[in-house]
Amino acid sequence: VRHLPTWVREHRIKAAVDKGARQAVVVGAGFIGLELVENFVQRGIATSVVELQEQVLPQLDKELTTPLTQALVEQGVALHLGETVDGFEKGPRGIKVHLKSGGQLTAQIVALGIGVRPENRLAVDAGLKVGKRGGSQGNEFLQTSDEDVYAVGDAIEVTDFVLGTPTQVPLAGPANRQGRIAADNALGRSQRYRGTHCTAVVGMFDQTAAMTGASEKVLRRAGRAYEKVYVHPRHHAGYYPGAEPMTLKLLFGPESGKILGAQAVGQRGVDKRIDVLAAAIQAGMTVFDLEEMELAYAPQYGSAKDPINMAGFVAAGLLRGDHPQIAVETLMAQPLGRRPAVVDVRTREEFVDGHIPGAIHIPVDELRGRLHELPAGKDVVAYCQVGQRGYVATRILLQNGYEAANMGGGYKTYRLFCS
């Protein structure tokens, strides 16, 4: 049904559910796949997900998907990550889905959400230039290789706004704006399409995930230098009832501080922050601008220091050298015996509830009086729950002559990587 209009596909899926389907397999854990999973679960259908990557929502960096994975498991969804489908077979109870690993799933509904390639036969037959993935190639005015032919939407290559390289982005927002620009230009105007920075959002059960700009893995593949920070604020003032936590990851240039990308996950307020950062990317803003950004504040909507400001404070402080940081994955990649001394500066209760293996426990309020407990001649990494007390501890250690760094994002970020 992939060539049918969206409303027709949705009608056929609903009709199959209404006939009494009890099991479903969704192949592909991208935006559409996860939305479909939520709908199946809400209809009481036992649902399995098969995804080639070792994570759900491959558009995001893996650690940001940990809350989504947990939400799926809590809802009873069977996840088959790092797995592919080898074939389908009709069986007595519906469809047998054969997995490459040798496993087998049974379902009455199988939905494929494994990405899109443009239907480009008309473009090819017309002799237009197309890219590796089939998208029509053109210019910033949305003209194809034939200047009298315009193309928009999923069917074209556009410029990645952050990287400056060709890309294909099947998103409705860019497609609609491209349609307006192409129509203007076809009628004699001269409007340029600025490019796409892939702003997207998805809701699933009680979680929202959103992104804009380049992810860390995209920056790595492109060989682009970057720095990153994590913050874990509440979506509005913590003293006001109903404040929900979120995780915000910010990627930026190591010299200029120019914003390259951002991702966030949480229950509320995620879309608002990513929209602000999307506008900041298009405006060419830096993390220093985020420090000064003035956003609407009332306790039921935000904080006097909004999560956007907090991300700016942490990132700008890192670039100014106020608080050296070490990434969780960099620390954990070192053998246990060769790591710096790791100091957990949280309370006793927090430490007992869970900590990094091998960490020394010294609460930040006691650190000055217990420096003698640290191993002599070793660098020190401090961490707390989300980074703030780790920052204070790092400043104390630096002022007392230690080579020290704060573990970026604290124990909460560690849990995203290690859960």
C-alpha positions, -999 to +999 in steps of 0.1 A: +000+000+000+030+023-001+019+041-033-015+049-019-024+083-002-017+084+035-054+084+044-060+053+024-031+035+040-043+045+075-078+033+067-066-002+056-044-005+087-074+004+109-096-020+090-072-049+096-071-040+133-109-039+134-111-074+119-094-088+151-056-087+145-039-097+178-002-094+168+017-068+148+053-065+135+066-031+127+098-031+106+117+001+112+118+022+144+119+056+128+093+084+133+064+067+115+073+033+129+072+044+165+039+064+161+024+032+146+037+011+175+020+034+200-013+031+181-011-007+180-004-009+217-033+014+225-056-010+206-043-039+227-022-055+200+009-074+210+036-055+190+072-064+180+097-040+164+125-050+141+152-024+135+185-027+116+203-002+139+212-010+175+187+017+187+152+030+181+148+063+163+182+061+144+180+098+135+190+106+171+223+098+189+219+065+207+221+078+243+191+102+237+169+072+228+174+054+261+141+069+276+123+059+245+135+023+247+125+021+283+091+035+275+086+008+248+097-020+271+074-008+299+045-009+274+053-045+266+068-040+231+092-066+220+123-050+206+146-067+180+174-042+176+204-048+153+181-072+134+167-075+098+139-094+082+149-122+059+115-130+045+078-135+049+057-166+048+019-172+050+011-193+081-020-207+098-021-178+122-012-150+098+022-140+086+055-156+096+082-131+098+117-147+094+146-128+109+181-129+097+193-143+130+171-173+126+143-162+148+106-161+138+077-138+146+040-143+139+016-114+131-016-106+114-003-072+105+032-063+092+040-027+086+072-016+068+086+018+079+121+015+065+126+048+049+117+063+015+132+067-019+116+091-044+095+078-073+118+095-099+108+077-131+094+109-147+126+128-138+149+100-152+128+097-183+130+134-188+168+133-186+171+153-154+201+148-132+195+127-100+217+119-070+228+086-056+195+081-037+174+092-066+166+127-057+165+153-085+195+176-084+190+213-087+199+248-074+189+271-046+159+284-067+146+248-068+152+245-105+163+210-117+190+205-143+164+218-168+159+254-157+122+253-168+114+224-145+111+228-107+110+201-081+103+201-044+097+178-014+108+142-009+118+140-046+148+164-045+182+169-031+187+200-010+216+216+008+222+206+045+221+240+062+248+230+088+272+209+067+267+225+033+264+191+016+236+176-005+209+157+014+174+144+011+149+152+038+114+137+037+098+162+060+065+181+055+077+215+067+105+219+043+084+205+015+057+231+020+081+260+021+098+246-011+064+245-028+058+282-021+093+292-033+091+271-065+057+287-073+071+322-067+101+315-090+080+298-117+060+330-118+089+353-121+102+360-086+137+351-075+134+334-041+162+312-027+158+281-005+182+284+024+186+246+029+173+222+055+185+216+091+162+186+097+141+198+125+117+170+136+097+159+166+079+127+176+056+118+204+053+082+218+034+073+249+044+099+275+077+107+258+086+134+232+119+134+213+130+162+189+161+173+170+174+200+148+207+204+129+234+178+128+236+149+152+269+138+168+272+108+146+266+129+115+293+153+125+317+125+131+310+110+097+315+144+081+348+149+100+335+181+115+350+193+147+325+199+176+320+201+213+289+189+232+272+194+265+242+178+282+218+195+306+189+179+325+166+207+335+129+206+344+105+219+318+093+247+341+102+260+375+109+231+399+089+246+427+057+248+406+037+215+405+041+192+376+077+201+366+089+173+343+126+164+336+141+166+301+175+159+287+190+184+262+221+177+242+238+207+224+264+204+197+285+234+188+318+246+171+349+242+194+362+276+185+333+298+174+306+283+196+283+283+166+253+260+172+255+229+150+227+208+163+206+198+193+185+169+205+161+166+234+139+140+251+114+143+279+077+144+287+069+181+283+085+213+269+108+195+245+093+208+213+095+244+225+132+242+232+141+225+199+121+251+180+141+279+197+173+262+188+162+256+152+157+293+149+191+299+165+208+276+139+192+294+110+202+328+125+238+316+128+238+321+166+264+308+191+263+294+226+272+328+239+240+341+223+220+314+242+233+328+275+217+361+267+185+348+250+154+364+266+125+339+267+090+341+282+090+332+318+063+323+343+067+294+366+041+272+349+058+277+315+095+279+322+123+290+345+140+323+350+170+304+337+154+285+308+168+252+297+181+271+266+200+295+288+213+266+309+227+249+278+243+282+268+258+287+303+274+252+303+286+254+267+300+289+270+317+281+303+334+251+286+347+272+258+360+299+281+379+272+301+359+278+333+352+241+338+371+214+319+349+184+310+354+148+301+327+129+281+311+099+297+321+076+269+357+089+269+360+081+306+344+047+304+365+036+274+396+037+296+405+005+315+394+007+351+430+006+365+441+034+341+413+059+346+417+091+365+405+090+401+367+093+398+350+112+427+313+110+433+303+143+450+267+135+456+250+127+489+254+093+506+218+083+496+224+091+460+257+072+460+241+041+475+213+042+450+238+038+422+273+050+412+301+045+387+322+014+395+354+023+413+342+058+423+354+074+455+326+090+475+332+124+489+302+148+491+310+182+476+304+199+510+331+178+525+356+179+496+379+207+509+385+188+542+390+154+526+413+162+497+440+140+513+418+109+505+424+114+468+452+093+452+484+112+449+497+120+414+465+111+396+442+133+376+407+136+390+372+134+374+343+147+395+307+139+389+273+145+405+237+139+393+235+163+365+267+184+365+262+214+388+278+200+419+305+184+397+313+218+384+317+232+420+339+202+429+360+207+397+366+243+407+377+233+442+401+207+428+416+231+403+421+258+429+440+232+450+464+223+423+447+191+409+444+183+372+406+179+372+376+177+350+338+175+354+321+145+338+297+161+313+261+158+323+267+138+355+254+105+366+222+110+347+241+111+314+261+081+325+229+062+329+218+072+293+250+055+280+251+025+303+214+015+307 
